[in-house]
């Protein structure tokens, strides 16, 4: 399928590893120019070199999404170098683990600053530019928020994380409704467990292995499990999809 991504400009937060890195590679393979954004710029440089070596167009952009005042200027930098923004992937996130009786206010606030405020203002700043640069009017405006199956269940010692991801799903629907007539598609992808830096240490433990055995298919998802949904929502089919939260979990919630 031709997702019609050639020449489009995408910004991906949290792109220094894991899902964000994967998203950048897949969008680039389909012809999009990508801005990879994160705090760890050394890793971003390596990713950009990899994309360019394959003939793609990419740039790095240092960004801590918890510093929401920096998001707009970062997107201005993206547009100055790559062109009009039409795809925003709000992927940056933190684990937010901890029992409620042991949770510090600082840890709770950091979870919501990154997972909720960063996504909300990332979407708003992207939408503002898509309206101004004509990509919304052209039907190309896509905002994809990365939530989690944690939005729909209660996981042990992850109350703050679950609450933050439920907020992402709720805001996705609210923003989709607010911007529907302005032709900005806003959707969420809610992955199941894929091994990333956030959870790799846990799944290497005996407890982590026991958890995997509770999943109906007794396995973690492969890293390519989100590719099709990402390209569909970012590309031409996403023009008629908005306000949806797609659960992709290999049946882990069953």
TIVEXTOR-267697 format. One record per residue: z, x, y of N, C-alpha, C, O in turn. Coordinates in steps of 0.05 Angstrom, whole numbers, padded with zeros to 5 digits, always signed. Example, Ala and Ser with C-alpha at 12.3 -4.5 7.8 and 13.67 -1.06 7.14 Angstrom:
BEGIN
+00156+00264-00114+00156+00246-00090+00156+00264-00066+00169+00285-00066
+00142+00257-00045+00143+00273-00021+00157+00258+00001+00161+00268+00023
% end
This chain:
BEGIN
+00000+00017-00024+00000+00000+00000+00000+00018+00025+00014+00038+00026
-00016+00010+00045-00016+00024+00070+00005+00011+00088+00001-00012+00096
+00026+00025+00094+00047+00014+00111+00041+00017+00140+00057+00008+00157
+00018+00029+00147+00009+00031+00175+00030+00045+00192+00037+00036+00214
+00039+00068+00182+00059+00084+00197+00047+00108+00211+00061+00122+00226
+00022+00113+00207+00009+00137+00219+00010+00135+00249+00002+00115+00261
+00020+00156+00262+00022+00156+00291+00046+00143+00303+00051+00146+00327
+00062+00129+00286+00086+00116+00297+00108+00138+00301+00107+00159+00289
+00128+00132+00317+00150+00150+00323+00176+00138+00313+00183+00116+00321
+00190+00153+00296+00215+00144+00285+00238+00163+00292+00234+00187+00292
+00261+00152+00298+00286+00168+00302+00305+00160+00280+00310+00137+00274
+00317+00181+00267+00336+00177+00245+00362+00191+00251+00362+00215+00255
+00384+00176+00253+00410+00189+00257+00422+00197+00230+00414+00186+00209
+00440+00216+00231+00452+00226+00207+00432+00238+00188+00434+00234+00163
+00413+00252+00199+00390+00262+00183+00394+00290+00171+00375+00301+00160
+00417+00302+00174+00421+00329+00165+00425+00331+00135+00423+00353+00124
+00429+00309+00121+00433+00309+00092+00429+00281+00081+00425+00262+00096
+00431+00279+00055+00432+00253+00041+00410+00234+00048+00386+00242+00049
+00417+00209+00053+00397+00188+00057+00380+00193+00082+00356+00189+00081
+00393+00202+00103+00378+00207+00128+00356+00228+00124+00333+00224+00134
+00362+00249+00110+00342+00269+00104+00319+00257+00087+00296+00262+00093
+00326+00241+00068+00306+00228+00051+00288+00210+00067+00264+00210+00064
+00300+00194+00085+00285+00176+00102+00265+00191+00119+00242+00183+00122
+00273+00213+00130+00256+00229+00147+00231+00239+00132+00209+00239+00141
+00236+00249+00108+00214+00259+00091+00195+00237+00084+00171+00241+00084
+00205+00214+00076+00188+00192+00068+00171+00181+00091+00147+00176+00088
+00183+00177+00114+00168+00168+00137+00147+00188+00146+00125+00180+00153
+00154+00213+00144+00134+00234+00151+00111+00234+00132+00088+00237+00140
+00117+00230+00106+00095+00230+00086+00076+00207+00091+00052+00209+00085
+00085+00185+00104+00068+00162+00110+00055+00165+00137+00041+00147+00146
+00059+00188+00151+00045+00193+00176+00060+00189+00201+00049+00194+00223
+00085+00182+00200+00102+00178+00224+00111+00205+00234+00116+00224+00219
+00113+00207+00261+00127+00230+00273+00156+00224+00273+00164+00201+00280
+00173+00243+00265+00201+00237+00262+00219+00255+00279+00215+00279+00281
+00239+00243+00291+00260+00257+00305+00285+00256+00287+00296+00234+00282
+00294+00279+00278+00318+00280+00261+00342+00286+00278+00342+00306+00293
+00362+00270+00276+00385+00271+00294+00411+00273+00279+00415+00259+00259
+00428+00292+00287+00454+00295+00274+00469+00316+00290+00460+00327+00310
+00494+00321+00281+00511+00342+00294+00503+00369+00283+00504+00389+00298
+00496+00371+00258+00491+00397+00245+00462+00406+00249+00445+00401+00232
+00457+00418+00272+00429+00424+00280+00417+00445+00263+00392+00447+00260
+00433+00463+00250+00421+00484+00233+00407+00471+00209+00386+00480+00201
+00418+00450+00198+00405+00436+00176+00381+00420+00186+00361+00418+00171
+00382+00410+00210+00359+00396+00221+00335+00414+00224+00313+00407+00218
+00340+00438+00233+00319+00458+00237+00305+00463+00210+00280+00465+00209
+00320+00466+00189+00308+00471+00163+00292+00447+00154+00270+00450+00142
+00301+00423+00159+00286+00399+00152+00260+00397+00168+00239+00390+00157
+00261+00402+00194+00237+00402+00210+00217+00422+00200+00193+00416+00199
+00226+00446+00193+00208+00466+00182+00194+00456+00156+00171+00461+00152
+00210+00443+00139+00199+00432+00114+00177+00411+00120+00156+00411+00107
+00183+00393+00139+00164+00372+00146+00138+00384+00158+00116+00376+00151
+00141+00403+00176+00118+00416+00188+00101+00431+00168+00077+00432+00171
+00115+00443+00149+00100+00458+00128+00082+00440+00112+00063+00449+00100
+00089+00415+00111+00073+00395+00096+00052+00381+00114+00039+00363+00106
+00051+00390+00139+00031+00379+00157+00042+00356+00175+00027+00344+00189
+00068+00351+00173+00079+00330+00189+00088+00338+00217+00087+00362+00224
+00096+00319+00233+00104+00324+00260+00134+00316+00262+00141+00293+00255
+00150+00334+00272+00179+00329+00273+00193+00345+00294+00182+00365+00304
+00216+00336+00302+00233+00350+00322+00262+00346+00315+00269+00327+00302
+00279+00364+00325+00307+00361+00321+00320+00350+00347+00309+00354+00369
+00342+00337+00344+00356+00326+00367+00386+00326+00360+00395+00310+00343
+00402+00342+00374+00431+00342+00369+00443+00316+00379+00439+00308+00402
+00458+00303+00362+00470+00277+00369+00495+00271+00352+00493+00272+00328
+00517+00265+00365+00540+00254+00353+00541+00225+00361+00547+00219+00384
+00535+00206+00343+00533+00178+00351+00559+00166+00360+00559+00145+00373
+00581+00179+00354+00607+00168+00364+00609+00172+00394+00625+00158+00407
+00593+00189+00405+00591+00193+00434+00568+00176+00444+00546+00185+00449
+00574+00150+00448+00552+00131+00452+00537+00135+00478+00513+00128+00480
+00549+00148+00497+00535+00153+00522+00512+00173+00519+00495+00175+00535
+00513+00188+00496+00492+00208+00491+00468+00197+00477+00447+00210+00475
+00470+00172+00467+00448+00162+00450+00423+00157+00467+00401+00165+00459
+00426+00144+00490+00402+00138+00507+00388+00163+00515+00363+00164+00511
+00401+00183+00527+00388+00208+00534+00374+00222+00510+00353+00234+00513
+00387+00220+00486+00374+00232+00463+00348+00218+00456+00328+00231+00449
+00347+00192+00458+00322+00177+00453+00301+00183+00475+00277+00182+00469
+00310+00187+00499+00291+00195+00520+00278+00222+00513+00254+00226+00517
+00294+00240+00502+00284+00266+00494+00263+00262+00472+00242+00276+00471
+00269+00244+00453+00250+00239+00431+00223+00229+00442+00202+00238+00434
+00225+00209+00461+00200+00198+00472+00185+00219+00488+00160+00219+00488
+00199+00236+00502+00186+00257+00518+00170+00276+00500+00149+00286+00509
+00180+00281+00476+00167+00301+00459+00147+00288+00439+00126+00300+00434
+00154+00265+00429+00137+00253+00407+00121+00229+00416+00101+00223+00403
+00130+00215+00437+00115+00191+00445+00133+00166+00443+00157+00169+00437
+00122+00142+00447+00138+00118+00448+00152+00111+00421+00139+00110+00400
+00178+00107+00423+00194+00101+00399+00187+00073+00389+00186+00054+00404
+00183+00071+00362+00179+00044+00351+00196+00039+00326+00198+00016+00317
+00209+00060+00315+00226+00056+00291+00252+00071+00296+00253+00094+00303
+00274+00056+00293+00301+00068+00295+00316+00064+00269+00320+00041+00261
+00325+00085+00257+00340+00083+00232+00369+00092+00239+00374+00116+00242
+00387+00073+00240+00415+00079+00246+00429+00084+00219+00440+00066+00206
+00429+00110+00212+00438+00118+00185+00465+00133+00186+00479+00133+00166
+00472+00145+00208+00496+00162+00209+00521+00145+00201+00524+00122+00210
+00538+00157+00185+00562+00143+00176+00582+00162+00165+00576+00185+00158
+00607+00153+00164+00629+00168+00152+00643+00151+00131+00639+00127+00130
+00659+00164+00114+00670+00151+00091+00693+00131+00097+00694+00110+00085
+00710+00138+00116+00732+00120+00123+00751+00113+00101+00761+00091+00099
+00756+00133+00083+00773+00127+00060+00802+00129+00068+00810+00142+00087
+00819+00116+00052+00848+00118+00056+00861+00091+00052+00850+00070+00058
+00886+00091+00042+00901+00067+00038+00911+00057+00065+00916+00073+00083
+00912+00031+00069+00919+00019+00095+00946+00028+00105+00950+00033+00129
+00966+00031+00087+00993+00039+00096+00994+00068+00103+01014+00077+00115
+00973+00083+00096+00973+00111+00103+00951+00118+00123+00947+00141+00131
+00937+00098+00133+00914+00101+00151+00924+00107+00179+00939+00092+00191
+00916+00130+00190+00922+00135+00218+00903+00120+00237+00881+00114+00229
+00913+00114+00261+00896+00101+00280+00871+00118+00287+00849+00108+00291
+00876+00144+00287+00853+00162+00294+00831+00161+00272+00808+00160+00279
+00840+00161+00247+00820+00159+00225+00806+00132+00226+00781+00131+00222
+00821+00111+00230+00808+00084+00232+00788+00083+00255+00766+00074+00251
+00797+00093+00278+00779+00092+00302+00754+00109+00297+00732+00100+00306
+00756+00131+00284+00733+00148+00279+00713+00133+00261+00689+00135+00265
+00724+00119+00241+00706+00104+00223+00690+00083+00238+00666+00080+00234
+00704+00069+00255+00690+00048+00271+00672+00060+00293+00652+00048+00300
+00681+00082+00305+00664+00094+00325+00637+00103+00315+00617+00099+00328
+00637+00114+00291+00612+00123+00279+00597+00100+00265+00574+00095+00271
+00611+00086+00248+00597+00066+00231+00590+00040+00245+00571+00026+00237
+00604+00034+00267+00600+00008+00281+00589+00013+00309+00567+00004+00315
+00605+00026+00326+00596+00031+00353+00570+00047+00354+00552+00041+00370
+00568+00067+00338+00544+00084+00337+00519+00068+00329+00498+00072+00341
+00522+00050+00310+00500+00033+00302+00493+00013+00323+00469+00009+00330
+00513+00000+00334+00508-00021+00355+00494-00010+00379+00473-00021+00388
+00504+00012+00390+00491+00023+00414+00466+00039+00407+00449+00042+00424
+00464+00049+00383+00438+00060+00374+00416+00039+00374+00394+00044+00382
+00423+00016+00363+00404-00006+00363+00397-00015+00391+00374-00019+00398
+00417-00018+00408+00413-00028+00435+00396-00009+00451+00377-00017+00465
+00402+00017+00450+00386+00037+00465+00358+00039+00455+00339+00042+00470
+00354+00036+00428+00327+00036+00417+00312+00012+00426+00288+00014+00434
+00325-00012+00425+00311-00036+00433+00303-00035+00463+00281-00044+00470
+00320-00024+00479+00314-00022+00508+00288-00006+00512+00272-00013+00529
+00285+00015+00497+00261+00032+00500+00236+00019+00487+00214+00022+00498
+00240+00005+00465+00218-00009+00452+00206-00031+00470+00182-00036+00470
+00224-00044+00485+00215-00064+00504+00200-00052+00527+00180-00063+00536
+00210-00030+00536+00198-00017+00560+00171-00003+00553+00153-00003+00569
+00170+00009+00529+00146+00025+00522+00123+00009+00510+00102+00020+00504
+00127-00018+00506+00106-00035+00496+00104-00038+00466+00088-00053+00456
+00121-00023+00451+00120-00025+00422+00130-00052+00412+00121-00062+00391
+00149-00064+00426+00158-00091+00418+00136-00111+00422+00130-00127+00404
+00124-00111+00445+00102-00130+00450+00079-00126+00431+00065-00146+00424
+00074-00102+00422+00053-00096+00403+00060-00104+00374+00043-00102+00356
+00085-00112+00370+00094-00120+00343+00102-00096+00325+00103-00099+00301
+00108-00073+00337+00115-00049+00322+00144-00042+00322+00152-00023+00309
+00161-00058+00336+00189-00050+00339+00205-00056+00314+00207-00079+00305
+00218-00036+00303+00234-00038+00279+00261-00024+00283+00262-00001+00291
+00282-00038+00277+00309-00026+00276+00320-00031+00249+00322-00054+00240
+00328-00010+00235+00338-00012+00208+00366+00001+00208+00369+00025+00213
+00386-00015+00202+00414-00006+00201+00422-00002+00172+00417-00019+00155
+00434+00021+00167+00443+00027+00139+00472+00018+00136+00490+00030+00147
+00475-00003+00120+00502-00013+00114+00510-00003+00086+00508+00021+00080
+00519-00021+00069+00529-00013+00042+00536-00038+00026+00541-00059+00038
+00537-00035+00000+00547-00057-00016+00577-00062-00010+00588-00083-00017
+00589-00042+00003+00617-00045+00011+00621-00068+00032+00643-00078+00036
+00599-00077+00044+00600-00099+00063+00606-00125+00048+00615-00145+00061
+00602-00126+00022+00604-00151+00007+00625-00151-00014+00627-00170-00030
+00642-00131-00014+00663-00129-00035+00687-00115-00023+00686-00105+00000
+00708-00113-00038+00732-00099-00029+00736-00076-00048+00742-00080-00072
+00734-00051-00038+00736-00028-00055+00763-00015-00051+00773-00013-00028
+00776-00005-00072+00802+00007-00070+00802+00031-00050+00785+00047-00051
+00823+00031-00033+00827+00053-00014+00804+00056+00005+00800+00078+00016
+00788+00035+00010+00766+00036+00028+00765+00012+00047+00744+00002+00054
+00789+00002+00054+00789-00022+00071+00775-00018+00098+00761-00036+00106
+00779+00004+00111+00767+00009+00137+00737+00012+00133+00721+00002+00150
+00728+00026+00113+00700+00030+00108+00686+00003+00102+00665-00003+00113
+00698-00013+00085+00687-00039+00078+00684-00056+00103+00664-00070+00107
+00705-00057+00120+00705-00073+00144+00683-00063+00163+00669-00079+00176
+00679-00037+00165+00659-00026+00182+00631-00034+00173+00613-00040+00190
+00626-00033+00147+00599-00040+00137+00594-00070+00138+00571-00079+00142
+00615-00086+00135+00612-00115+00140+00604-00121+00169+00588-00139+00174
+00615-00105+00187+00609-00108+00215+00579-00101+00220+00566-00114+00236
+00569-00081+00206+00541-00074+00209+00522-00096+00201+00503-00102+00214
+00529-00109+00179+00512-00132+00169+00513-00155+00190+00493-00166+00196
+00537-00161+00199+00540-00183+00219+00525-00177+00244+00511-00194+00255
+00527-00152+00255+00514-00146+00280+00484-00145+00276+00469-00152+00294
+00474-00137+00252+00446-00137+00247+00434-00165+00250+00414-00169+00263
+00448-00185+00238+00438-00212+00241+00440-00223+00269+00422-00236+00279
+00461-00216+00283+00464-00224+00311+00443-00213+00329+00431-00227+00346
+00438-00187+00326+00417-00174+00343+00389-00184+00336+00372-00187+00353
+00385-00189+00310+00359-00200+00302+00354-00227+00315+00332-00232+00325
+00374-00243+00316+00371-00269+00330+00367-00266+00360+00350-00279+00372
+00383-00248+00372+00381-00244+00401+00353-00234+00409+00343-00241+00430
+00341-00217+00392+00316-00204+00400+00292-00216+00385+00270-00205+00387
+00295-00238+00371+00273-00249+00355+00249-00256+00373+00227-00249+00366
+00254-00270+00395+00232-00277+00412+00219-00254+00427+00197-00256+00438
+00233-00231+00426+00222-00207+00439+00209-00189+00419+00201-00166+00425
+00206-00199+00394+00190-00187+00373+00201-00160+00363+00186-00142+00355
+00227-00157+00364+00240-00134+00352+00252-00142+00326+00269-00159+00325
+00243-00130+00304+00254-00136+00278+00278-00118+00272+00278-00094+00275
+00300-00131+00265+00326-00118+00260+00335-00125+00232+00340-00149+00226
+00338-00106+00214+00346-00111+00187+00366-00090+00178+00369-00069+00190
+00379-00095+00156+00398-00076+00144+00391-00071+00115+00382-00088+00101
+00395-00046+00107+00393-00039+00079+00422-00033+00070+00437-00018+00083
+00429-00045+00047+00457-00042+00036+00456-00028+00009+00454-00042-00011
+00457-00002+00009+00454+00012-00016+00479+00011-00033+00501+00007-00024
+00474+00014-00059+00496+00019-00077+00502+00049-00077+00494+00063-00059
+00517+00058-00097+00525+00086-00098+00502+00104-00106+00491+00102-00128
+00495+00122-00088+00476+00144-00092+00492+00169-00086+00507+00170-00066
+00490+00189-00103+00507+00213-00098+00498+00227-00072+00474+00235-00070
+00516+00230-00054+00512+00244-00028+00535+00263-00023+00554+00264-00039
+00535+00277-00001+00557+00295+00006+00583+00279+00010+00605+00290+00005
+00581+00255+00019+00605+00239+00024+00620+00233-00002+00645+00233-00002
+00606+00228-00024+00619+00220-00049+00617+00239-00072+00628+00233-00093
+00602+00261-00069+00597+00279-00092+00623+00289-00104+00625+00291-00129
+00642+00297-00088+00667+00307-00099+00682+00287-00116+00693+00293-00137
+00681+00261-00107+00694+00240-00122+00681+00235-00149+00694+00233-00169
+00655+00234-00149+00641+00228-00174+00642+00251-00194+00635+00248-00217
+00650+00274-00184+00654+00297-00203+00681+00296-00216+00686+00312-00235
+00698+00278-00207+00725+00276-00219+00725+00257-00243+00706+00243-00248
+00747+00258-00258+00749+00240-00281+00750+00211-00271+00738+00193-00284
+00763+00206-00248+00764+00179-00237+00737+00169-00229+00730+00146-00233
+00721+00187-00217+00694+00180-00209+00676+00173-00232+00660+00155-00231
+00679+00188-00253+00664+00183-00277+00672+00156-00290+00655+00142-00301
+00697+00150-00289+00706+00124-00299+00694+00101-00283+00686+00080-00293
+00693+00105-00256+00681+00084-00239+00652+00080-00247+00643+00057-00248
+00637+00101-00252+00609+00098-00259+00606+00081-00284+00587+00066-00287
+00625+00084-00303+00624+00069-00328+00630+00039-00324+00624+00023-00342
+00640+00032-00300+00644+00003-00295+00619-00010-00285+00617-00035-00285
+00599+00005-00276+00574-00007-00267+00558-00018-00291+00559-00005-00312
+00545-00040-00288+00530-00052-00311+00511-00032-00324+00508-00033-00349
+00498-00015-00309+00480+00004-00321+00492+00032-00325+00478+00051-00333
+00517+00035-00318+00533+00059-00323+00519+00084-00312+00516+00104-00325
+00510+00082-00287+00497+00104-00274+00497+00101-00244+00502+00079-00233
+00493+00123-00229+00488+00122-00201+00459+00117-00196+00442+00121-00213
+00452+00107-00172+00424+00103-00165+00411+00130-00160+00424+00149-00152
+00385+00131-00165+00369+00154-00158+00364+00154-00128+00365+00133-00115
+00359+00178-00117+00356+00180-00087+00331+00166-00077+00328+00160-00053
+00312+00160-00095+00287+00146-00087+00290+00116-00088+00271+00101-00083
+00314+00106-00093+00318+00077-00097+00314+00061-00072+00311+00036-00074
+00315+00073-00049+00312+00058-00024+00285+00061-00011+00279+00049+00010
+00267+00078-00023+00242+00085-00010+00225+00060-00004+00215+00058+00019
+00222+00043-00023+00203+00020-00019+00213+00002+00003+00197-00007+00019
+00239-00004+00003+00250-00021+00024+00248-00009+00051+00241-00022+00071
+00253+00017+00053+00251+00031+00079+00223+00029+00090+00219+00022+00113
+00203+00035+00073+00175+00035+00083+00166+00006+00089+00150+00002+00108
+00175-00013+00073+00167-00041+00079+00178-00050+00106+00164-00061+00122
+00204-00044+00111+00216-00053+00136+00206-00038+00160+00204-00049+00182
+00200-00012+00157+00191+00004+00179+00161-00001+00185+00152+00001+00208
+00146-00009+00165+00118-00011+00167+00108-00039+00174+00123-00056+00183
+00082-00043+00169+00070-00069+00177+00083-00094+00165+00086-00113+00180
+00092-00093+00140+00105-00118+00129+00130-00126+00145+00138-00149+00145
+00144-00106+00157+00168-00112+00172+00165-00129+00196+00184-00138+00208
+00140-00133+00204+00135-00150+00228+00145-00178+00224+00153-00191+00243
+00145-00188+00199+00154-00215+00194+00180-00217+00179+00186-00237+00166
+00196-00195+00180+00222-00195+00167+00243-00187+00189+00241-00166+00200
+00262-00205+00193+00283-00198+00212+00308-00214+00205+00307-00236+00196
+00331-00201+00210+00357-00214+00205+00365-00213+00176+00383-00229+00167
+00353-00196+00160+00359-00195+00131+00375-00170+00124+00373-00149+00137
+00392-00173+00104+00407-00151+00093+00400-00148+00064+00406-00165+00047
+00386-00126+00058+00375-00122+00031+00395-00106+00014+00401-00082+00021
+00405-00118-00007+00423-00104-00026+00407-00090-00047+00393-00103-00063
+00409-00064-00048+00394-00047-00067+00415-00030-00081+00423-00009-00071
+00424-00039-00105+00447-00026-00117+00445-00022-00147+00465-00015-00160
+00422-00026-00159+00419-00022-00188+00438-00040-00203+00446-00033-00225
+00445-00063-00191+00463-00081-00204+00493-00074-00203+00509-00086-00218
+00500-00055-00186+00528-00046-00186+00548-00068-00178+00571-00067-00186
+00539-00087-00162+00558-00108-00153+00561-00130-00174+00579-00147-00172
+00545-00130-00195+00546-00151-00215+00572-00151-00230+00577-00167-00248
% end
